[in-house]
Amino acid sequence: MLEQELVRLVKSFLGRRKSVATAEECRAWEDFFVTYDAMIRVTVRRIHKAVDVVDDVTQDVWVVLMRKLPKWKFDPVIGSIGAWVT
C-alpha cells in the first residue's frame, strides 16, 4: 500500500469509532501500528536502556502521534511517514 493511502486510511480509522471502521481501515491501522511501533521502540531504546522507560516513552510518543496525525498533511517530497514518526 502506498504511504499516502495508508495515511488516509489511518486518519479515517482514527476519526471513527472502531465499531464502524471498515475492514480496510482496521487493516491499515494494524499495519501502521506494527510498522511504526517497532521503529519508535528502536529509536527510544537508543536513548534509554531500561525496559519500563522504553515502554513509558513509547506510549508517550504514541499519544503525541495520535494527536498530531489527524491534522498532518502528508507530503512525500518532504520525506516519508517513517521519518515523520521517528
C-alpha positions as CSV (number, residue, x, y, z in Angstrom):
1,M,0.0,0.0,0.0
2,L,1.3,3.5,-0.8
3,E,2.2,5.6,2.2
4,Q,-0.3,8.3,1.1
5,E,-3.1,5.7,1.0
6,L,-2.0,4.2,4.3
7,V,-2.1,7.7,6.0
8,R,-5.5,8.4,4.5
9,L,-7.0,5.2,5.8
10,V,-5.3,5.5,9.3
11,K,-6.7,9.1,9.6
12,S,-10.1,7.8,8.6
13,F,-9.8,5.0,11.2
14,L,-8.8,7.4,13.9
15,G,-11.8,9.6,13.1
16,R,-14.4,6.9,13.7
17,R,-15.5,4.6,16.4
18,K,-13.8,1.2,15.9
19,S,-17.2,-0.4,15.6
20,V,-17.9,1.5,12.4
21,A,-14.4,1.4,10.8
22,T,-14.1,-0.5,7.6
23,A,-12.0,-3.7,7.4
24,E,-9.6,-1.8,5.1
25,E,-9.2,1.0,7.7
26,C,-8.7,-1.5,10.5
27,R,-6.0,-3.4,8.5
28,A,-4.3,-0.1,7.6
29,W,-4.2,0.9,11.3
30,E,-2.8,-2.5,12.3
31,D,-0.1,-2.2,9.6
32,F,0.7,1.3,10.6
33,F,0.9,0.3,14.3
34,V,3.1,-2.8,13.8
35,T,5.4,-1.0,11.5
36,Y,5.9,2.3,13.4
37,D,5.7,0.9,16.9
38,A,8.8,-1.1,16.2
39,M,10.5,1.9,14.7
40,I,9.6,4.1,17.7
41,R,10.8,1.4,20.2
42,V,14.2,1.1,18.4
43,T,14.6,4.9,18.5
44,V,13.7,5.1,22.2
45,R,16.0,2.2,23.0
46,R,18.9,4.1,21.6
47,I,18.3,6.7,24.3
48,H,17.0,4.7,27.2
49,K,18.0,1.1,28.2
50,A,15.5,0.4,30.9
51,V,12.6,-1.6,29.6
52,D,10.0,0.2,31.7
53,V,11.3,3.6,30.5
54,V,11.2,2.4,26.9
55,D,7.6,1.3,27.3
56,D,6.6,4.6,29.0
57,V,8.3,6.8,26.5
58,T,6.9,4.7,23.6
59,Q,3.4,5.2,24.9
60,D,4.0,8.9,25.3
61,V,5.2,9.1,21.7
62,W,2.0,7.3,20.5
63,V,-0.1,9.8,22.4
64,V,1.6,12.7,20.7
65,L,1.4,10.9,17.3
66,M,-2.3,10.2,17.7
67,R,-3.0,13.9,18.5
68,K,-1.0,15.1,15.5
69,L,-1.7,12.6,12.8
70,P,-5.3,13.6,12.0
71,K,-4.1,17.2,11.1
72,W,-0.9,16.1,9.5
73,K,-0.5,16.8,5.8
74,F,1.5,14.1,4.1
75,D,4.0,15.4,1.5
76,P,6.2,12.7,0.1
77,V,8.6,15.4,-1.2
78,I,9.4,16.4,2.3
79,G,10.0,12.9,3.5
80,S,8.4,9.5,4.4
81,I,5.9,8.9,7.1
82,G,8.6,6.8,8.8
83,A,10.8,9.9,9.0
84,W,8.0,12.0,10.4
85,V,7.1,9.3,13.1
86,T,10.7,8.9,14.1
